[in-house]
Amino acid sequence: MRSTPPASPSAGPTYGNPPAARGISPGAFSAVSAPPSCRRFVVVAIRADVRYTGGHVTTADRFPMREYHVLNLGAGVQSSVLFLMANDGRFPCDLAVFADTGEEPAAVYRHLDWLRSLGTPPILIRSAGRLGDDLIRGCGPTRRFVSIPAFTLGEAGRVGRIPRQCTRTYKIDVVERAIRRDLLGLAPGRRCPPGVRVVQYFGISTDEAGRAARARKRFAEKQWTVPAYPLLDLGWTRRDCLTWLADRVPHPVPRSACVFCPFHDNAAWRDLRTVDPDGWARAVAIDEALRADGSACRRGFRQPLYLHRSCQPLAEIAFDALAPEPLDPMAGECHGMCGV
Ligand code: SF4
């Protein structure tokens, strides 16, 4: 059932609290009415056999459970809704993690500063390095190859796309490392102790539900962490999110994605060129570096690589003359997880 975005904060839905809203009996969560500082030590005080698994209750646990709530913050539209809901107290959140590729548009960093100025939940910014630099020079001391979902032009003129590993290295692994090291205090390589569960919240709306399915698959093997999708539970689209944000944020909430992300649609490229000259210059530089001799990202590819699906150099494309593309909610937005 779809929940209409509320007109005012006081009329808004709650997510995660109270338990009755999720069909969980009040007795199951002893900490639901406890102060926020106690909320992470959920469950067990009353019902030792109950655990929360992202909206479902099972009866398998025999251990006291410490539960943490972490928001994957991309600082785009959907994850900003979740951040503000958490800030309103409608959403349990111990920590928001922003995995910084170092390549977001200036507007995203300004918006991130504004979110931080609200105080809660705390935002942890962590990074695996500057993605564009690593594309050109290679990643880390061994100059490891890094890829983004760039386009290739085959010999018969067929356009292809190379597999991306940027999402895993610069987003997913960064958030997971922050949770393990900064939140749980685990040394590298240490297993998560039994009885600890981390609920990771993702800002995925109903118009991109396929991304949630892919993320669920990724989480299926993990014992210590589960994903949750409040916007899907609320039945909200990206447009609903924009409506909800309109009177809560004193500036337009930007799209979150690297300035040179090949997922951009033509409108996103045009906007970048118009409103963010530095970001546009960076995208053009990376586009040229993809084809330059000696760039690490060329390793293993005989065909030239391009950022734009037309397989033309970005600087030469007349975006104003291009027809609008059909709506693609993935286009131009990383959501802190780039669609996986
Ligand atoms: S925004 Fe695009 S280029 Fe950046 S990490 Fe995500 S998929 Fe890769």
Boltz pocket constraint, residues with backbone or C-beta under 6 A from the ligand:
constraints:
  - pocket:
      binder: B
      contacts: [[A, 101], [A, 147], [A, 148], [A, 149], [A, 164], [A, 166], [A, 167], [A, 170], [A, 171], [A, 256], [A, 257], [A, 258], [A, 260], [A, 261], [A, 262], [A, 263], [A, 333], [A, 334], [A, 337], [A, 338]]
      max_distance: 6.0
